[in-house]
Amino acid sequence: MEDILQKHKSHFPDIPSLYGYQEDVLAKLQNGVDTLAIIPTGGGKSLIYQLMALELPGITLVISPLLALMEEQVNELNKFRNIPSLAINSTIPFEEQRKILRRLDQSHKLIYIAPERLQNPFFRAALVSAGLKISLIVVDEAHCISQWGSSFRPDYGQINGFLSFLRANANTPMLLCLTATLSQAAREDILQEFLISNDDVVIRDNIRENLILTFEEVTEEKSKNQKLYDFLKFYKPNKTIVYLYSKKKCEVYAKEFSDNYRTAFYHSGLEAQHKTKAYEDFITGKVDILFATTAFGMGINIPDIDGVVQLQIPNSIEEYYQQVGRGWRKKDVEKECHCLAVWSTTNFDRRRKEILREKYTVDLITQDFSLLIGGVKIKKVGQIVNRDKDAISNSDRNLNLLKYKLELHGLLKTVGELNGSPLTIQMHKDTEFWKSVKKAANETMDSFVQVCRILNITIDEIIRHLYEEDLKGNIKKLPAMKKDVFFELQSLELNHNTVQKIVEELNEEVDFRVARLDELQAFFNCDNKAEMLRNLLS
């Protein structure tokens, strides 16, 4: 298998050889076998699919929730590896996204997208219009596919539907699922979802000897500050990341420690410019300590972090080990990274209560359903309702998860998405179809649902027409800030038995998360942590 690396050595002159597990995964892919690979952080997951992308005709599509990882890898591939690559994500201005999709062709070897993009009708239309050959689908952070994923994202549950869409359009890509750590229950979910054989699971020993793990129990929260000071004074790390779950605490800690250290903070609530500066200052050594939530670090390749501290407890052993896995990743120097977890019994008690508060009831599902469809009265099966996409995503309730469950149980069907309204969308040259849409909108109200009723057409027809015209470059104005999701209601009312089933499924996941937290607490308390890690992560 060294031949594949030697064949593409000009792109990877700094990689002397492949690990055995990398060779195993590549061998399976070269034989056309769908594969699940469990490889720890820093173990060279990306190299596997980058090499495979060069081997295969057409395009490798990488599905990842980590926007920072996309930007980092695409930048490296284009500038330093001479491998044409592209990222399509929400950090790109709306108009630029449309231009990129209109220009899609076979010139790129890798395209990175977030899982939310898979269901986007314009993205799908662009793939079909460009006639792209997609040879490999890579699912990064594959634990999210499972209902047991610690950071469960409903859009990961739509990957199989996207594969069906590709097959219907003459594409039969292989599948590579990648993750750093995976519980047995989540592993079984993934194998079942994609019909991957147990024989096609590649696991690398996840325990890294150069991570020196330390655990400190405290009785008072304020004691954590002193524990951090003691850690920094004793080990004197050059580059330390301190993980917290509170955005506010990231900022408070950064200010408190700024008298003695060069500090910065990073969390999802910051402007892009602040995030970029914090990242660049940390990676270049202008910052000694970065106080961050999990919005930072997962998937980002910073090879010389020699201190990792957790001042707030993770949610599971997998999450714990992914975070410490940020530590010293340089392959040429086996330097140690000192890792400290500071915790209290109170921390676990409070987190457990927080998780249990997420339990569902039938009444709560009914309320959330009404919120999801905007309180519209259901008059008939097949009725179309529209809802502002941002209102769904930004709701205090997890409406995207509910939408996924309702679709899974046949109570709801997502028809598609549209930006703007009939009278706010402008074409360079109106088609006859669009003229009739605008006329109908003027006669009643500026609503796609009303237009469909008057013209006796479906929302599908409008969506297809707009995407076809956009791909031709005929759309002059498409409002970026207004996007509606259109649902087709599959039932006159929420069937009690089905809703009860959804409640049971959601609460089962809550119970599972509590069990993972209990497992983490047992790990923090146990004497032989190395043995417990190997048993749980292998």
N, C-alpha and C positions, 0 to 999 in steps of 0.2 A: 504493500500500500504506500510505501515511500514514493513510488513512481508518481502518484498524483501530486504530491508536494513538489517533487523535482520538476515535474512538467510545468508547474506554475510558479517556479522559484523566483522568476523576475518580479512577481507581485509580492512575494513574501521572503525577501532575502534575509530578513532577521529571524526567521523561524528555522532552527537547525534540524528539527525532526518532529514527528508526530508522536503523541502518546498512544499507547495500545488501545485505549478506549476510543480515541478519535478514529483510529484505523478501523475498529469494529463498526462504528456507526457509518463511516464512509463506505465500507464494504457492503453493508445492508442496502444503503441508498443506491449504490452502483448496480445492485441486483434488483432494483425496483421495489424494495420492501418498505412499507410504512413503518416508522420506528419511533419509539419513545426513549429519549436519552436523559438520564439523571446525572448531571455533572455539576460539581460544586462551583461556586463563584470563583472566577479566576482560572477555571480549568480548561478554557479554550473552546467554549461552545460555538462562538461566532465563527471561528476559523473553519469549523466543520462545514457549515452551510455556505460560507464564502468560497471555499474550494469547490464544493459541489456545484455552486452556481456557475463557476467557470467551466466545469465539465459538461453541464447540461445545455442543450439548445434552449432558446427562449429565456424566460424570466423566472427568477426566484422571488416569491412574494413573502416578505417577513412580517408577521403580525406581532406587534409588541405594544404594551401599554405605556412604555417608558419613552416619552418624547425626547428627553435629554439623551438617551442612548441612541435614538434614531439620528439625531443631529451629529453626535460624536462619531458614529460609525460611518455615516454618509460622507462626512467631511474627510475622514481618514481614507476611505475607499477611493474617493475622487482625487484627492490631492496627493496622497502618498502611495496608494496601492495601484493606481491607474486602472481601477475597476469602476466603470460608469454606474453610478447608483443614484437613487432618488428617494426622498422622503415626502410623503403627502400627509400633512397633519394640520391641526388647528392653529399652530404657531405661524403658519403661512397666511397672509392676507387672503380674504375670500376671493377677490378678483384674480389673484395670482393662482390660487388653487384651480379655478376654472380654466385658466390659460394652460396650466400644466396638463390637466385632464384632456383638453382639446388636442394637445400635441403628443399624447402618449404614442410610443412606437417601440420597436424591438431594440432600440439603441442602449437601453439600460439592462444590466445583468441582475441587479437587485432593486426591488421597490419595497420600502418600509411603510407600513400603515398601522394605525391604531385599530383595535377590534371594532370600534364604533363605525368605522368606514365601510365595513363589509356589507352593511344593509343600505348604504347610501345609493339611491337609484341612479344618480348622475355618475357615480364611480362605476357602477355596474354597466351603465350604458356606454361609458367611455372605453371600458375593457372590450366590450363587444364591437364597438365602432372601430377601434384600433386593430382588432383581430389579433390581440396579443396571445402568444403561446406561453402559458404558465406551466412550467415543468415541475416546480417544487413549491409547496406551501410550508413555511416554517412557523410554528406556533411557539413563541417565546413566553416565558412565565406560564407554562402550560398548566400549572396547578390551578389557575383561574378557571379552567374548563370545568373542573369538578364542582359539584354542589358543596363540597367540603373545603373548597379553596379558602384560605385565610383572608384573602382579599377578593372574594367572589365578585366578578363583574358579569352581569347578565349577557353582555354582547359576546362574551366567549362562548355562550351557549348557542350562538347563531352560526358558528363556523361550519357545522355540518350542512346547514342550509346553503351557505355560500359555496361549498364544494358541489352540492347538487346543481346550483346555478352554473358553475363552471362546466360540469359534465354535460349539461343541457346545451352548452355552447362549444362543444367539441374540444374541451380541455379535460384531461385526466391526470392532474398532477399527483406526484407522491406527497406524502405528509411526514414531516419531522417535528415531533413535539419535544421541547426542551424545557428543563427546569433545574434549579439547583438542589432543591430538597423536595421530597414528596412523601406524604404519609401513605400507608398501604391502602386505606380506603379511597383516597384520591386517585391513586394509581389504578385501582380497579375500575373506577369511573371512567378514566381516560381510555383505557384499553377497550372497555365496552362501547364507549361513544364512537370510537373510530375503528373498531374491529381489528385492533392490533394484537398480535399474538404475544403471549408471555415470553416466547423465544426471541422476540424482537425488541426486548427491553435491554438497554445497555446502562449499567450502573457503575460509576466509578466510586471507590471508597471515598466517602465525603469528609473524613476526619483529616484535617491538616495539622501536621506536627509543629508548624512554626507559629501557630496561634496559641499564646499562653493565656489561659482562661482563669480569671479571678472573680470571686463572688463575695460581696459584702452585704450582710443583713443589717439594717438599721431599724430603730424603733420610732424615730422622728424624721419627718421629711426634711427638716432644716439641716439634718446631719449629712445629707447627700453632698452639700457644697464642700464641706471639709474633706469628705472622702475623695472628691475630685481633686481638690488641692493636693492632698497627700499623694495621690496617684501620679499627678503631673510632676511633683517635686521628686518623687522616688525614681520613676522610670525615665523622666526627661524626654518624652517622645518629641520628635520634630514636627509631626503632622498628625493631629488628633481629630477624629470626628466624634461628637457627642450626640447620641440619639435621644430625642424627646418626642412626645406625642402632642404636646401643646405648642401651638404657634407662639402664644404669648410668652411661654417659658423659654423658648429659643431666644427671644429678644432680651428677656430679663437676664438670663445667664450670660449672654454675650456681653451685655453692659457691665455686669458684676465682675467678670473676669478680665475686662479690658484694661484694668489698671496694671496687671502683671503680664498679660499675654496679648498678642495681636489676634483679635477675635472677629468673627462674622457670624451671621445667622442666615438660615435658608429654610423657607417653607412655602407651601402652595399658595399662600395669600399674597405673595410678593409680586411686584411688577417684573416683567421679563428682564428689564435692564438690571435690576437689583440681583436677580438670580444669576445672570451671566457674570456680573462682577464678582459676586461671592464665589462662584465656581472657579473663575479664572484666578482670583487671588489665592484660593486654597491650593489649586493644582500647581501654581507657580511658586508657592512657598511664601507669599506675602502675608498669609494668615496662618497662625499656629494651630488655632482651634476653631472648628466650624460646628456651631450648635444647629442641629437640623432635625426636621421630621423625616419620615420615610419618603417624603417627596424628593429627597436627595439621595443619590448613591446607588440605588438598585440598578445594576446593569452598567453603571459608569465605570470606566477603566482608569482608576487612579492607582498606579502600582506601588506607591511608596508610603501608604498610610501605616504608621507604626504605633498608633494608639486608637482603640475603639472603646467608647464608654457608653453604657446604657443607664441613664438616670431614671427612666420610666420603663416599666417592664414591657416586653413584647407580648404577642398574643399566643405564641406557640414555640416549640423547640425549633421548628423549621425557620420561623421568622427570626428567632434569636441567632441561629447559625448563619443565616443569610446576611445579617447585619455584621457580625464579627468577621464574616468572609470578605468584607471590604479590606481587611487588614493585609498587609504586605504581600503584594501579588507579583513582585518582580521575579521572573523565572531564573535570572542569572545569579541572583544573590539570595540565599536562603536566610534572610534576616528575620528575627522574631518580631511579632506584633503583640503587644500586651493589651489584653482586653479585660475590661472591668464592668461587671453588672452590679448595680446597687439597688437593693429592693427591701421591701418590708412586707410583713403579713397583711398589713392594712392595704397596701397597693393591690395585692391579689384579691382581697375581699371586695374592694371598691370596683375593680375591673370586672369581677364576676357579676356583681349587681348591675353594672352598666350593660353587660351583654344580655342578662336575663330580662332587662327592661325592654329589649327588642322583640320579645315574644308577641305573637299575633293572636287575635281572636277573630271570629266570624264577623263581628260588628266592625272591627277595625279594618278588615279587608273591604267590607261594604263601603265604609267611609272613604277609604283610599281610592276605591274604584270610581266613586262619584267625583273625587278630586282629579283623578286621571283623565276623565272624559269631560271635565269642566261643568259638571252638574247637569248635563243635557238629559232631557227626558227621552227614554228609549221608546220609540213608537212602532218599530218593526225590525225584524231580523234583516241584516244586510244594510242597516242604516249607517251612513258615513258621518263621523264627527271629526272635527279638527281641534288640535290643541297646540298651544305655543310650546315649541320644543324646549326652550330655556326654562319655562315654567315647570316642566316635568323634571328636568335635570337639576334645577336649583331648589326643588321642594324639600322641606324638612323630612318628608317621608321618602322612602326609597321607591319612588314610582316606577323607575326603570326595571327594578326587580319584579314588582307586581305585574308590569306589562309583559315581561318575559314569561311569568308563571301563567297568566291568563291566556297568552297565546299558546303555550305548551298544552293547556287543557282545553283548547278550542273555544274559548269564550270571546276571544278578541283576535282580530287580524290586522296587522299594520299594512296599510296599502302603499304608503310612500310619504315623501316629504316635498314641500314646495316653499320657496322663498317668495315673500311678498304676497300680493293679491292681484286679481285680474287687471285692475286699473293702475297699479303701481309698477307692474312689469312692462317694459318697453322693448319693442323689436326695432331693428333698423328698417325692416320692411315687413309690415303685417301680412301674415298669411290669411287666406280666406277663413280658415278655422279660427284663427285668433281674432279676426274681426267679429265673428259671431259671438265669441266669448266676451269681448269687451262690450258689445251691444247688450248682451244679456245682463252683464254686471251693471250697466248704466240704468237698465230698466228696473232693477230691484235694489240690491245692495252689493257692495264690493266684496263678494264672497264666492269662493270656488264651489262650495256646497250648493248654494242657491243657483249658480250657473249650471251645474250638472242637472239640477231638478228641472230648470226651464228648458234646456236643450236636449234633455233626455239622453245624456252621455255619462260616462263614468269618469271618476277622478283619475283612473288609470290612463285614459285617453289624453287628458290634459297633461299629466306628468310626462308621458312618452313624447308628446308633441313638443313640450318645452325643452326637454333634454335633447331631442333631435335638432331643434333649432339652435340650441346653445352650442352643441358640438359643431354645427356649421358656422358658428360665429355670428348668428343673426340676432342674438339677444344684446340689446343696447344697455339696458338697465335691469338688474336683478337685485332687489334690496337684500343686503347682507344681514341686517340686524333683525329681520323678521322671518322666522322659519316655523312653519306649522307641520305637525305630524298628523296624518289622516288615518283614522281607524275605521274598520268595518266591524260593527257589532254582530256577533254570531248567535246571540240569545236575547230573548226579551227580558230576561231577568237572570240574576246570578243564582245558578242552581246550588241549593244548600249543601248537597253532598259533595259537589265539586269544590266549593269554597272550603268546606271542612277538610278536604284532602289537601288543598293548597296550604291551609293553616298548619296541618300536621307536617307537611314537607318543610315549611319555613321554620317551624319550631324545632324540628329535628336537627336542622343546621345550627340553630342557636345552642341546643344541647351539646352538639358536637364541638362547638367552639368553647363551651365551658369545660368540656372534657380535655380539650387541648391545653387550656389554661391550667387545669389541675395537673396535667402531665408536666407542664413547665415548672410549676411550683414544686412538684416532687423532684424534678431534676435539680433545681436550685438547692434543695435540701439534702440530696443524696450524697453519699461519701464517694462512690465510684462513678464520677460523672463521665469519664471517657468511655467506660463500658456501656453506660446507658445511652450515650450519644450514638455509638456504633450500632447498638441494637435497634434504635429508633430511626436512624437515617440510612440504614443499609437496605 
